[in-house]
């Protein structure tokens, strides 16, 4: 993760090595997402269902939303950021036409607000220039990704695709978890790559569970993480596909 310090209209990249965010277990991250969804649902007197309204949740947390394509957001690899002191979540306007990526980025920023903002405020408790926690396009479980970044990614996945709703949709369609490397008799004649079968399953769950603001890749990775789809490693967008997701 990177910090961006704006002074005299100049953007300076500052690495986050000054802040050591604590290790968080996946179970602890998921618990925080469940607590937030419960609080949001109770406050608004609604039952939990997909699609999860992440932009409403950002406003529920007291943050404004700002779509930008100037400054650091001219770099399409900077997908979004959270200005802690100004309580603003910024989204790169260039991804607004990519529903899955846009909503995952928004959910990722919520992860920073819940998991990292308290420590960020304590460490940076000074009157200075704006501070921003930003999300770069590094893919799911990206190489050399800072701990706070994969933590926010996991939070985003838990928030957008709660285990309870994913399991309900999956078992409405399938009796058991699926190993996509196992072949049916017909597939020996007409072979189908494992990842293609995985994406087909993800598409089925998206439609069944009405996860309208989630990409196929995000859902497939969630199913892999829940071990509902076996025989595949986490999927990553290729450089050519990153801007088309």
C-alpha positions in Angstrom: 0.0 0.0 0.0 1.1 3.5 -0.6 0.5 7.0 0.9 0.0 10.0 -1.2 0.9 13.4 0.2 -0.4 16.3 -1.7 1.5 19.6 -1.2 1.8 22.5 -3.6 -0.1 20.5 -6.2 2.7 18.0 -6.2 2.1 14.3 -5.5 4.7 12.4 -3.5 4.6 8.7 -3.0 5.4 7.6 0.5 5.7 3.9 1.3 3.7 2.6 4.3 6.6 1.0 6.0 6.2 3.6 8.8 3.0 1.9 9.9 3.1 -1.8 10.8 -0.4 -3.0 10.7 -1.0 -6.1 12.9 -1.5 -9.5 11.4 -5.2 -10.4 11.2 -6.6 -13.9 10.7 -9.2 -14.4 7.9 -11.7 -15.4 10.6 -11.2 -12.1 12.4 -11.6 -10.1 9.2 -14.8 -12.0 8.3 -16.1 -11.3 11.8 -15.6 -7.6 11.3 -17.5 -7.7 8.0 -20.4 -9.6 9.6 -20.6 -7.1 12.4 -20.7 -4.2 10.0 -23.4 -5.9 7.9 -25.5 -6.6 11.0 -25.2 -3.0 12.2 -26.1 -1.6 8.8 -29.1 -3.9 8.4 -30.4 -3.2 11.9 -30.0 0.5 11.6 -31.9 0.5 8.3 -34.3 -2.2 9.3 -33.6 -4.4 6.3 -32.8 -8.0 5.9 -29.4 -9.0 4.5 -29.5 -9.9 0.8 -27.4 -9.4 -2.3 -26.4 -7.3 -4.0 -24.7 -5.7 -0.9 -25.1 -1.9 -1.2 -21.5 -0.9 -0.6 -21.9 2.8 -1.4 -24.8 3.1 1.1 -22.5 1.4 3.6 -19.8 4.0 3.0 -22.2 6.8 3.7 -23.5 4.8 6.7 -20.0 5.0 8.1 -20.0 8.8 7.7 -17.8 9.0 4.6 -18.4 10.9 1.4 -17.9 9.4 -2.1 -15.9 11.2 -4.7 -15.4 9.9 -8.2 -12.1 11.3 -9.6 -10.0 11.0 -12.8 -7.5 13.8 -12.2 -4.3 13.8 -10.2 -3.2 10.3 -9.1 -6.3 8.8 -10.8 -4.9 9.6 -14.2 -2.9 6.4 -13.4 -5.5 3.7 -14.1 -3.8 1.3 -11.8 -4.8 3.5 -8.8 -8.4 2.2 -8.4 -9.4 4.1 -5.3 -8.4 5.7 -2.0 -9.6 6.7 1.4 -8.9 10.1 2.9 -9.1 9.4 6.6 -9.0 12.9 7.9 -11.4 14.2 5.4 -13.7 11.1 5.7 -13.9 10.7 1.9 -13.6 7.6 -0.3 -12.4 8.3 -3.7 -13.0 6.0 -6.7 -11.2 6.2 -10.0 -13.9 7.3 -12.5 -12.2 5.3 -15.2 -13.5 2.1 -13.6 -17.1 3.3 -13.1 -18.2 1.3 -16.2 -16.8 -1.9 -14.7 -19.4 -2.8 -12.1 -17.5 -5.6 -10.4 -14.2 -3.8 -10.1 -15.9 -0.6 -9.0 -17.9 -2.2 -6.2 -15.0 -4.4 -5.1 -12.8 -1.2 -4.9 -15.5 0.5 -2.8 -15.7 -2.6 -0.5 -11.9 -2.7 -0.3 -11.9 1.0 0.9 -14.5 0.0 3.6 -12.1 -2.6 4.7 -9.4 0.1 5.3 -12.0 2.2 7.2 -12.9 -0.7 9.5 -9.5 -2.4 9.8 -6.9 0.2 9.4 -8.2 3.8 9.9 -8.0 3.7 13.7 -4.3 2.9 13.7 -3.7 5.2 10.8 -5.2 8.1 12.8 -3.1 7.4 15.8 0.2 7.2 13.9 -0.7 10.3 11.8 -2.2 12.4 14.6 -0.8 15.7 13.3 -2.1 18.7 11.4 -0.5 18.1 8.0 -1.3 17.6 4.4 -4.0 15.1 3.3 -3.2 11.5 3.8 -4.7 8.8 1.6 -4.8 5.0 1.7 -4.9 3.9 -1.9 -5.7 0.7 -3.7 -3.5 -0.3 -6.6 -4.5 -2.8 -9.3 -2.4 -5.8 -8.1 -5.0 -8.5 -8.5 -6.3 -10.9 -5.9 -3.6 -12.2 -3.6 -1.2 -10.1 -5.6 2.6 -10.7 -5.4 4.4 -8.5 -2.9 1.1 -7.0 -1.7 1.3 -5.2 1.6 -0.5 -7.0 4.5 -3.1 -4.2 4.9 -3.9 -4.6 1.2 -4.7 -8.3 1.2 -6.6 -7.7 4.4 -8.7 -5.1 2.8 -9.2 -7.4 -0.2 -10.4 -10.2 2.0 -12.7 -7.9 3.8 -14.1 -6.8 0.5 -14.8 -10.4 -0.5 -16.4 -11.2 2.8 -18.6 -8.0 2.6 -19.8 -8.4 -1.0 -20.2 -12.1 -0.8 -21.1 -13.1 2.8 -20.6 -16.8 3.5 -24.2 -17.4 4.4 -25.5 -16.0 1.1 -22.9 -17.7 -1.0 -23.5 -21.1 0.6 -27.3 -20.7 0.2 -26.9 -19.9 -3.5 -24.4 -22.7 -4.1 -26.4 -25.5 -2.4 -29.5 -24.4 -4.2 -27.6 -25.3 -7.4 -25.2 -28.1 -6.4 -25.4 -31.0 -3.9 -21.7 -31.0 -3.0 -18.5 -29.0 -3.5 -17.1 -29.4 -7.0 -13.6 -30.5 -8.0 -13.3 -29.0 -11.5 -10.3 -31.3 -12.3 -12.5 -34.3 -12.2 -13.8 -35.2 -15.6 -17.2 -36.5 -16.7 -17.3 -39.2 -19.4 -18.3 -36.7 -22.1 -15.4 -34.5 -21.2 -12.9 -37.1 -22.3 -14.3 -36.6 -25.8 -15.0 -32.9 -25.5 -12.4 -31.6 -23.0 -13.1 -28.4 -21.1 -10.3 -26.5 -19.2 -10.8 -26.5 -15.4 -10.8 -22.8 -15.2 -13.6 -22.6 -17.7 -15.7 -24.9 -15.6 -14.9 -22.8 -12.5 -16.1 -19.6 -14.2 -19.3 -21.3 -15.3 -20.0 -22.3 -11.7 -19.2 -18.8 -10.6 -21.6 -17.4 -13.2 -24.4 -19.8 -11.9 -23.9 -18.6 -8.3 -23.9 -14.9 -9.3 -27.3 -15.4 -11.0 -28.8 -17.6 -8.3 -27.7 -15.4 -5.4 -28.3 -12.1 -7.3 -24.8 -10.9 -6.7 -25.2 -8.3 -9.4 -22.3 -6.1 -8.4 -19.7 -8.9 -8.2 -17.4 -10.0 -11.1 -17.1 -13.6 -12.1 -13.5 -13.7 -11.0 -14.2 -12.3 -7.6 -17.0 -14.9 -7.1 -14.8 -17.8 -8.4 -12.0 -16.7 -5.9 -14.6 -16.6 -3.1 -15.8 -20.1 -4.0 -12.2 -21.3 -4.1 -11.5 -19.7 -0.7 -14.6 -21.4 0.8 -13.6 -24.7 -0.8 -16.8 -25.0 -2.7 -14.8 -25.1 -5.9 -11.7 -27.3 -5.7 -8.9 -28.0 -8.1 -8.1 -24.4 -8.9 -5.7 -21.8 -7.5 -6.9 -18.2 -7.0 -7.5 -16.5 -10.4 -5.7 -13.3 -11.5 -6.6 -11.0 -14.3 -4.0 -11.1 -17.1 -2.4 -7.7 -18.1 -4.6 -7.6 -21.2 -7.8 -8.2 -19.3 -7.2 -5.9 -16.4 -8.9 -2.9 -18.0 -11.8 -5.0 -19.4 -13.1 -6.6 -16.2 
